[in-house]
Amino acid sequence: MVGLVLLGVLALVVGGCACVVWADRGGPRWVRGVAAATLAAGQLVCRSEESRRRRRSLKRNTGDSD
């Protein structure tokens, strides 16, 4: 079951990347929409990871522990 979920996520990621490349080459409107959503999701993941790193660094510097 977990394998199927991971395959589904992988398919979405590969499809999103393909749409980004296709949109860069002037694909149809729906491809540009999927590409924009894919890029926005990537930005959210990056910001979330940066925020997590900052919080972890602050805890380490102040001596707090979980």
Z-matrix of the N, CA and C atoms (Angstrom, degrees):
N
C 1 1.463
C 2 1.530 1 110.91
N 3 1.330 2 115.63 1 -45.37
C 4 1.464 3 119.28 2 179.15
C 5 1.527 4 109.97 3 -63.65
N 6 1.328 5 115.78 4 -36.37
C 7 1.456 6 120.07 5 178.33
C 8 1.523 7 112.21 6 -61.75
N 9 1.327 8 116.67 7 -38.47
C 10 1.463 9 120.02 8 178.29
C 11 1.526 10 111.37 9 -66.26
N 12 1.316 11 116.25 10 -39.83
C 13 1.470 12 120.35 11 178.55
C 14 1.527 13 109.44 12 -63.70
N 15 1.340 14 116.54 13 -44.64
C 16 1.461 15 119.54 14 179.19
C 17 1.523 16 111.91 15 -64.03
N 18 1.326 17 117.07 16 -38.07
C 19 1.463 18 119.78 17 176.12
C 20 1.525 19 111.44 18 -64.57
N 21 1.330 20 116.73 19 -37.86
C 22 1.460 21 120.60 20 177.27
C 23 1.523 22 111.98 21 -64.38
N 24 1.328 23 116.45 22 -43.42
C 25 1.466 24 120.79 23 178.08
C 26 1.525 25 109.85 24 -64.22
N 27 1.325 26 116.67 25 -42.59
C 28 1.461 27 120.32 26 178.49
C 29 1.526 28 110.99 27 -61.48
N 30 1.315 29 117.31 28 -41.37
C 31 1.464 30 120.95 29 178.52
C 32 1.528 31 111.16 30 -62.72
N 33 1.335 32 116.74 31 -40.99
C 34 1.470 33 119.91 32 177.88
C 35 1.526 34 111.50 33 -64.40
N 36 1.317 35 116.68 34 -41.42
C 37 1.466 36 120.50 35 -179.65
C 38 1.526 37 110.53 36 -65.33
N 39 1.314 38 116.83 37 -47.09
C 40 1.468 39 120.06 38 -179.95
C 41 1.522 40 110.49 39 -63.85
N 42 1.338 41 116.85 40 -42.40
C 43 1.465 42 120.27 41 177.67
C 44 1.520 43 112.19 42 -62.69
N 45 1.319 44 116.37 43 -40.56
C 46 1.468 45 119.95 44 178.00
C 47 1.516 46 111.98 45 -64.46
N 48 1.332 47 116.22 46 -42.26
C 49 1.472 48 119.77 47 177.87
C 50 1.524 49 111.05 48 -63.97
N 51 1.313 50 116.73 49 -40.27
C 52 1.466 51 120.34 50 178.05
C 53 1.531 52 110.42 51 -62.75
N 54 1.320 53 116.67 52 -39.28
C 55 1.467 54 119.80 53 179.01
C 56 1.524 55 111.40 54 -67.48
N 57 1.327 56 117.34 55 -35.60
C 58 1.471 57 120.08 56 177.58
C 59 1.525 58 109.77 57 -62.99
N 60 1.320 59 117.25 58 -44.40
C 61 1.467 60 121.02 59 179.48
C 62 1.530 61 110.51 60 -65.75
N 63 1.336 62 116.11 61 -44.32
C 64 1.460 63 120.36 62 -179.20
C 65 1.530 64 110.88 63 -64.27
N 66 1.324 65 116.67 64 -41.21
C 67 1.467 66 120.12 65 179.52
C 68 1.523 67 110.83 66 -65.23
N 69 1.326 68 116.87 67 -34.92
C 70 1.458 69 120.25 68 178.31
C 71 1.520 70 111.01 69 -63.95
N 72 1.322 71 115.94 70 -28.43
C 73 1.462 72 120.84 71 179.14
C 74 1.520 73 112.31 72 -91.88
N 75 1.333 74 117.78 73 7.17
C 76 1.461 75 121.04 74 175.02
C 77 1.507 76 114.09 75 92.33
N 78 1.306 77 117.54 76 42.93
C 79 1.456 78 121.34 77 179.93
C 80 1.521 79 112.42 78 -72.43
N 81 1.325 80 116.47 79 179.74
C 82 1.471 81 120.55 80 179.52
C 83 1.533 82 111.90 81 -66.07
N 84 1.319 83 115.01 82 170.98
C 85 1.460 84 121.27 83 -174.63
C 86 1.525 85 112.36 84 -60.61
N 87 1.332 86 118.33 85 -41.30
C 88 1.457 87 120.08 86 -177.58
C 89 1.530 88 111.20 87 -65.35
N 90 1.342 89 116.33 88 -31.31
C 91 1.468 90 120.05 89 177.91
C 92 1.515 91 110.00 90 -69.00
N 93 1.325 92 116.15 91 -39.35
C 94 1.468 93 119.37 92 177.94
C 95 1.516 94 110.94 93 -65.34
N 96 1.336 95 117.42 94 -34.50
C 97 1.462 96 120.98 95 176.33
C 98 1.519 97 112.24 96 -66.62
N 99 1.328 98 116.48 97 -44.03
C 100 1.468 99 120.41 98 177.93
C 101 1.525 100 110.10 99 -64.95
N 102 1.326 101 116.68 100 -39.42
C 103 1.463 102 120.74 101 178.99
C 104 1.527 103 110.40 102 -64.16
N 105 1.315 104 117.55 103 -41.85
C 106 1.465 105 120.55 104 178.56
C 107 1.528 106 110.84 105 -63.58
N 108 1.324 107 116.87 106 -40.63
C 109 1.465 108 120.27 107 178.17
C 110 1.526 109 110.87 108 -65.82
N 111 1.328 110 116.70 109 -39.54
C 112 1.461 111 120.91 110 178.99
C 113 1.524 112 110.70 111 -64.11
N 114 1.317 113 116.75 112 -45.02
C 115 1.459 114 120.26 113 179.53
C 116 1.523 115 111.39 114 -65.88
N 117 1.331 116 117.47 115 -38.12
C 118 1.462 117 120.97 116 177.80
C 119 1.533 118 110.67 117 -64.86
N 120 1.325 119 116.83 118 -41.17
C 121 1.469 120 120.31 119 177.93
C 122 1.523 121 110.12 120 -63.84
N 123 1.314 122 117.58 121 -39.51
C 124 1.461 123 121.19 122 177.14
C 125 1.514 124 111.96 123 -62.41
N 126 1.334 125 116.57 124 -41.00
C 127 1.463 126 120.38 125 177.63
C 128 1.526 127 111.29 126 -63.89
N 129 1.326 128 116.87 127 -40.88
C 130 1.467 129 120.28 128 178.02
C 131 1.522 130 111.43 129 -61.96
N 132 1.318 131 116.62 130 -41.97
C 133 1.462 132 120.15 131 179.36
C 134 1.520 133 110.22 132 -64.60
N 135 1.323 134 117.57 133 -43.11
C 136 1.471 135 120.71 134 179.33
C 137 1.522 136 111.22 135 -62.76
N 138 1.326 137 117.65 136 -45.04
C 139 1.464 138 120.44 137 -179.93
C 140 1.514 139 111.67 138 -65.00
N 141 1.305 140 116.20 139 -39.05
C 142 1.455 141 120.16 140 179.03
C 143 1.526 142 110.39 141 -64.54
N 144 1.320 143 117.54 142 -41.14
C 145 1.463 144 121.21 143 179.16
C 146 1.524 145 111.00 144 -66.85
N 147 1.327 146 117.35 145 -40.76
C 148 1.470 147 120.33 146 177.30
C 149 1.517 148 110.78 147 -62.22
N 150 1.324 149 116.08 148 -42.19
C 151 1.462 150 120.63 149 178.94
C 152 1.526 151 110.50 150 -63.42
N 153 1.310 152 116.63 151 -41.77
C 154 1.466 153 120.74 152 179.35
C 155 1.525 154 110.50 153 -63.42
N 156 1.324 155 116.65 154 -41.87
C 157 1.471 156 119.96 155 178.95
C 158 1.523 157 111.40 156 -63.58
N 159 1.337 158 116.26 157 -41.39
C 160 1.471 159 119.82 158 179.31
C 161 1.521 160 111.41 159 -62.62
N 162 1.339 161 116.27 160 -44.61
C 163 1.460 162 119.89 161 179.40
C 164 1.521 163 110.91 162 -63.02
N 165 1.312 164 116.78 163 -41.90
C 166 1.462 165 120.97 164 179.87
C 167 1.524 166 110.26 165 -64.26
N 168 1.328 167 116.99 166 -39.98
C 169 1.455 168 121.54 167 179.53
C 170 1.532 169 110.58 168 -66.77
N 171 1.324 170 116.86 169 -41.09
C 172 1.460 171 120.37 170 178.75
C 173 1.525 172 111.68 171 -63.57
N 174 1.337 173 116.53 172 -41.18
C 175 1.467 174 119.38 173 177.94
C 176 1.504 175 111.16 174 -63.42
N 177 1.315 176 116.56 175 -39.67
C 178 1.461 177 120.01 176 -178.98
C 179 1.528 178 110.32 177 -67.52
N 180 1.346 179 117.61 178 -39.21
C 181 1.453 180 120.98 179 -178.42
C 182 1.521 181 112.87 180 -72.58
N 183 1.323 182 117.93 181 -30.32
C 184 1.469 183 120.33 182 -178.89
C 185 1.512 184 112.49 183 -90.15
N 186 1.314 185 117.33 184 -9.07
C 187 1.447 186 120.49 185 178.83
C 188 1.512 187 113.92 186 85.81
N 189 1.329 188 118.55 187 6.58
C 190 1.464 189 121.41 188 176.38
C 191 1.507 190 109.38 189 -71.43
N 192 1.313 191 116.59 190 150.74
C 193 1.453 192 119.52 191 175.04
C 194 1.519 193 109.36 192 -136.66
N 195 1.322 194 115.72 193 153.31
C 196 1.469 195 121.00 194 179.57
C 197 1.483 196 110.76 195 -87.22
